Amino acid sequence: MKYTINILLLLVISLTASAQTKSAKINWMTVEEVQEKMKTEPRKVYVDIYTDWCHWCKVMDKKTFTNKDVIEYMNANYYCIHFNAERKDVVTFNDKKYGPAENSKTNSLAIEWMRGQLSYPTSLFFDEGFVNPQPVPGYMEISNMELIAKYIAENKHKTTPFEKYKNGFKATWK
């Protein structure tokens, strides 16, 4: 009987922990919300530029952005924006309006942020105030997300060449 109760207790604890992990999410914000937050609490910015049809974008949504270590770190150190590059509405950024580019499905802000090099997904890391954009094209596995997110968040990009940082980096996220 005691053995059965212990098994049931472990099962309940396991299911509760699993539900809490699954309910945690990256706090995705809009461009406008991040600009407003920057006025009172400057922070680094992470932008996931994706499209609805992009296979690897969906893989990042399912694997990278559901990882508890990624979620905790990104929410603690960045304002995060999930930006559909083919959005049809107008976005206001730095008092300028951005809509679909002429003769294109792509929003002109995505084009500007990616410096015209359209690739999906693209991860963009900004310093506080949306400055010094660092676009990283392609799917980001958890280990690469950890490497780059920490490199930028800890300001190592200001003092240490990336290759040197990468060579000494020890990944901890699972």
Secondary structure, 3 states (H helix, E strand, C coil): CHHHHHHHHHHHHHHHHHHHHHHCCCCEECHHHHHHHHHHCCCEEEEEEECCCCHHHHHHHHCHHHCHHHHHHHHHHEEEEEEECCCCCCEEECCEEECECCCCCCEHHHHHHCCCCCCCCEEEEEECCCEEEEEEECCCCHHHHHHHHHHHHCCHHHCCCHHHHHHHCCCCCC
